[in-house]
Amino acid sequence: MISQHFIVFIVDDEPAVRDSLALLLKQEGICVQTFENAETFLNAYQPGHKGCIILDVRMPGIGGLQLQEKLLNCKNIMPIIFLTGHGDIPMSVRAIKAGAIDFLTKPITRVKLLASVQSAFLESEKLIEANKHNQDALSRLASLTKREHEVMMIAIQGYHNKEIASRLGISFRTVEIHRSNIMHKTGAINLLDLARIAYESGLNTST
């Protein structure tokens, strides 16, 4: 079990469920934090944690699906495992489509819970690494001027310098200078690498 530096956040309004899940996970050497409702979790939430969230669906106040939506808006990168005694197929489909890694029903076996948490930890590592690449790409592109950004977006679609010059109404030589500056500022080794950096930054590179 991968557990070092990972945290499982349990959000459930039933004290018995919180306590039993926390005990089970702590016996595996996993760090756990528990919350009785979505509001207290949101007050304590900080982006950047390594781990996952075990989330009940039906709770007083903000429900689990609502909390999932709020976390998406906060650009949360921690995988969510739903654990509920009141689930149905439409509910599970909605949760999975919104990015939940699993949708489990109570009561849950030790083996099944640990397997789901293990999968969530592995996914958490992938998401953190992807987020690092994203932030690195954003920082590289932040130094580009508006015109350099325009040249880059056209260049990574496969257009040659002459075509870029025509589309932007600038000289061929100016395009060459802009492309040289772009490659230098981003550290891209070629056009394919530049396209990768743009993609990892979250830019829509297909238009």
N, C-alpha and C positions, 0 to 999 in steps of 0.2 A: 504493500500500500504506500503510494506516494503521500506523504503527510507533512514533511518539513516545510515550514513557512506558509502552509495553507490553512485557511480558516473556513469552517462550515458555519454559515449563518442560518439559524433555524427561526422561521417566523410562523408561529402557530398560536392560536388563542387558547388551546387546551394545555394546562400546566403538565398533566400526566404525559402527554405526547412529547412536549418539549424536554421533559426530564428524562424520559426513556431513550429518546433519540440521542440526547447529549451524552448520557451514560454509555450507550453503545459505542459512539464514535470516540469518546475519550479513552475507552478501553483499548482502542486501536492506536492511541497516541496522537489523535487528531485534535487540534485546537477548535473549540466550539464557542459560539456566542449565540444566546437565545433572546428572542423578542416576542412579547405577547400580542403584538399587533403591528400592522404596516407602518403606522405613524411613528412608533418608537424606533423602528428600524430605519426609517427615512431620516430621522433626527440624528442617528448615529452613523449613517452611511457616508462613506468616503470612497471615491473612485480609486482604482489602482490596487485593490486587494487581490491577493492570489487565493483562489478557493471557489466556493459555490454557495448558492442559496437554496435551502430546502424550504419550500413555501406552501402553506395551506391555501386552499381556494376560497373557502367561505369563512370569513372573519368579520366581526363587527367593524363598522367604518369602512376603510378601504379594503376591498377584497383582493385575493391573490392575483387575479387577472388584471385588475386595475393597477396593482403595484408593479406588475411586469411591464405594463405600458409606461408607467412613470419612469421606471428604470431604463427603458429603451430611450426615452427622451433625454435621460441623463448620460446617454452613451455608456451604460454599464457593460462591462465585458466579463462579468462573472456569470458562468452558466447557472441556469435555474432548474431545479428539480421540483416539480409539483408533487405533493403528497397529500391526498385528500380521501375522505370517506364518502364524499358526495359527488364523485366524478361521473361524467357521461362522455359518449363519443364526440359529440359536437364541441364540448368543452375541451377535451384533450386535443382535438384537431386544432382548435383556436390557439391553445397554448403552444403546441409544437410549431405551428406556422409562425408564431411570434418569436420563436427562437429557443423555447424551453428544450433542454436536453433529454428530459424524461418526464413521464406523467404516471405516477405510481398511486396505488390505492392502499388505504389502511384496512386492516393491519398489514405491516410490511415485515418480511423476514429479514434477519440479520444479513444473510448472504446477498439478497437482492439489493438491500440498501447500500451495503458496502461496494457492490459492483457498480451501482449507479454513481456513487460518490467518486469512486476511482475514475470512471469515465469522465466525470465532470472536472476532476483535477487535471487530467490530461488535456481536456479541451481548454481549461483555463490557461495552461501553459502556452498552448497554440495561440490563443487570443491575445495574451500579453505580448508574445513575440511579434504577432502581426501588428499590434498597436504600436510597438516600438519602431517597426519599419515604417508605419504610417507617419509617426511623429518625425522621424528622421527625414522622410521624403518631403513633408510639409516644410520643415526648416530649410531644406535645400532650395525649394521653389520660392520661398518667401523673399529671397534676395533678388529675384528676377524683376525687371521693370515690366510695366504693362505691355510694351511693345515686344519685349523678349518672350513674355508669356504667350502672346498671340502667335508669334513665330513658332514657338515650341508646339503649341496645340495643332498647328497646321502641319508642321514637319513630321510629328509622330503618326500622322495619318498617311504618310508615304509620299507627300508632295515634294517635288524638287525645288531648289532655290529659285529657279526662274518662275515656277508656278506660284510660289509663296510671294515673290515680289509683285507679281501681277495681281494677286488677290488683295494684297495690302496696299498697293499703290506706292511701293517704295523701290529703290534700286536693287539690282542683283547684289552689288557690293555691300549694301547695307544689310541685306539678309545674311550674307556670309559673316559679317561682323557680329550680328546678333546671335547667330548659331554658335560661333566661337565662344562668345560670352556665356551663352546658355550652358554649353558643355563644361566650361571652366567653373562656373558657379555651382552647378549641380554635381560635379564630379563624375558625370556619366562618361563611360568609355566609348560608347557608340550610340546610335539612334535607338537600337533595341533596348539598351540599358536606360536611356532617357524615357522611353515609353513605360518601362517598368516603374521608374521613380514616379512618373505622373500618375500611373494607375494606383500605386500604393498610397499616394497622397489622398486618394478618394476622388480625383478628377474624373469626369466622364470623358474618356478618350475615344469614344466611338462616334463622336459627332464632328 
